[in-house]
Amino acid sequence: MNNTPFDISYLSPTGLIGFWVLLIGFIFTGIMFYFVFFRLNEDDNSYKDRKRKSLEEENQKQRIARLYPKG
């Protein structure tokens, strides 16, 4: 009746294509879980944030030096 070379049973979890789709889905889900729950908890500052903090620290040192001059 159906003369197509592609059978729908290939997409079932026990079929060849369905197995690979499930496997790739599990790998992708694991990677997303890692990035969302573990990588976002790390305290990585961007380049601009580090630069802003260092400039702020220098300005603070200058203000303190103006308050307490030497000699």
C-alpha positions in Angstrom: 0.0 0.0 0.0 2.6 2.5 1.1 5.5 2.5 -1.3 7.7 5.1 0.5 11.2 4.1 1.5 10.8 5.8 4.9 8.9 4.0 7.5 7.5 5.8 10.6 8.8 3.0 12.9 12.3 4.3 12.4 11.4 7.3 14.5 10.3 5.2 17.5 12.6 5.0 20.5 13.5 1.4 19.5 14.2 2.4 15.9 17.6 3.5 14.6 16.8 7.2 14.0 14.6 7.5 17.2 17.5 6.2 19.3 19.9 8.7 17.9 17.4 11.6 18.4 16.9 10.6 22.0 20.7 10.2 22.6 21.4 13.7 21.1 18.5 15.1 23.1 19.9 13.7 26.4 23.4 15.1 25.6 22.0 18.5 24.7 19.8 18.6 27.8 22.9 17.7 30.0 24.9 20.4 28.4 22.2 23.0 29.0 21.8 21.8 32.6 25.5 22.3 33.1 25.5 25.8 31.7 22.4 27.0 33.5 23.0 25.6 36.9 26.8 25.4 37.3 28.4 28.0 35.0 26.1 30.8 36.0 27.1 30.4 39.7 30.7 31.2 38.9 31.9 34.7 39.7 33.3 35.7 36.3 33.7 39.4 35.9 33.8 40.9 32.4 36.8 42.9 31.2 34.8 46.2 31.6 33.7 45.2 35.1 37.3 44.5 36.2 38.4 47.8 34.7 35.6 49.7 36.4 36.5 48.1 39.8 40.2 48.9 39.4 39.4 52.5 38.5 37.1 52.8 41.4 39.8 51.4 43.7 42.3 54.0 42.3 39.9 56.8 42.9 39.3 55.6 46.4 43.0 55.6 47.1 43.3 59.1 45.7 40.5 60.4 47.9 42.1 58.8 51.0 45.5 60.3 50.1 43.8 63.8 49.9 42.3 63.3 53.3 45.6 62.3 54.9 48.4 64.1 53.2 52.0 63.2 53.9 54.2 66.0 55.2 
